[in-house]
Amino acid sequence: MQTCDDLHATALRFRLLRNDGWPISCDVFKKFADKNGKFKESLIQDKRGLLSLYEASSLGANGENILSEAMKFAETHLRLSISDMEQQLRRQVTRALELPRHLRMERLEFRLYIDEYSMGSNFSPILLEQAKLEYNKVQSLHQIELAELSGWWKQLGLVEKLSFARDRPMECYFWTVGILPEPKYSRARIELAKTIAILLVIDDIFDTYGSINDLRLFNDAIQKWGLDAIEQLPEYMKICYMALYNTTNEIAYKILKEQGRNVLPSVRRVWMNTIEAFMVEANWFSSGHVPNLANYLENAITTSGSYMALVHIFFLLGEGISHGNVKLMEKPYPKIFSRSGKILRLWDDLGTSKEEQDRGDNASSIPLFMREKNLPFEDEARECIMQLIGNLWKELNMELINSTSLPLPLIKACFNMSRTSQVIYQHEEDSYSHGVDNFVKFLLLKPIGM
């Protein structure tokens, strides 16, 4: 079969090139369709090609109708023929239909693919050994980074002083491995994990512990951003304020020393915006106000920490920074930030809805969908949210097609944030922390046997 007529090769090339930001058109699939735009029936027997077509279609954007047709065509015929496939292909198809590779967490997918590859009948022992060695080598680097983070967290002493706060440095680090999987981003992962760890503590203060008056004092202090602002705070808030203040200044100092760039105004501003959004939620809860879905999501993207994380990532990576795109690191943030953050928030709501209901918090996407769409059952609201997430992925994929002033590593971090949120929150049947702990042990602590 000629390469140009090989469905598997065409789909694989399309997926790999688009994923790396190359401007490849979906028109490459037109040769597999008839004059009516329907995929040719002769492709049905090409199971490997159908699988690759299905994987490629997950990178489709709004308006790319041929990729929408490709997904329907491939999914339909893969499901019809899955029982007749040989074992390895059946496993691969089952995983793809559960979740396409484009939506999976990169590092976790690497780990699972090694296991899958070793089960094949014609694998290369040398290639398999090299893959295992590389995986274990990077995992050792992750363990070194995690040890440094854990030492910093223990020295910070927040949990000892604030018994109600979450003690989850490994979970915070897991997020950074998902968002920044490349080994060269070691320092960025550590610094980013610090900001996430402090964000979780602040989230706990606003959600479960602080009185509305204390929260207003904390927000006022953050907006002033100075050492003198600490005097107005209650004792339990002072240590949290100082942890945030010092850590932010230290990160800005390291970037200044390494890159010669003063980023303190930008990272300080994104923290101010984040705490201000927490205050909005606290006022809603205190007054009994239930926002509409649009207002909730706009604010909830900020409280999810998405903007905070992505602004820090932009400066920590230090790649492709220009005077023009530095200006984008403030309100209104780039659309790709809000789309990625919205996916994160929606998955968070899907995975933690029970905890929110127990807390009496009605400002969450599930009850808001039920109210605004007049849906009688929670499952219907969940289905609406899943459809919205699918549409957001199409909007995200547009960023791989359109020209942008944002550097590709930052764009990839936006995609990886969305992927990681799905991994962490999708297994609703598990408790939240139990599910994360399993992933942490599997990915960070358990090496692959040689």
DAMONOR-V956554 format. One record per helix or strand. SS is the DSSP state (A for helix, B for strand). FROM is the first residue (numbers start at 0). TO is the last residue. Records with the same first field share a line. If there is no record, write none. Layout:
SS=FROM-TO + FROM-TO
//
This chain:
A=2-4 + 6-18 + 25-31 + 40-44 + 46-56 + 64-83 + 86-97 + 100-102 + 105-117 + 124-155 + 157-160 + 168-178 + 182-208 + 211-223 + 226-231 + 234-258 + 263-286 + 292-302 + 305-316 + 322-325 + 334-357 + 364-371 + 377-397 + 407-424 + 431-444
B=32-32 + 38-38
//
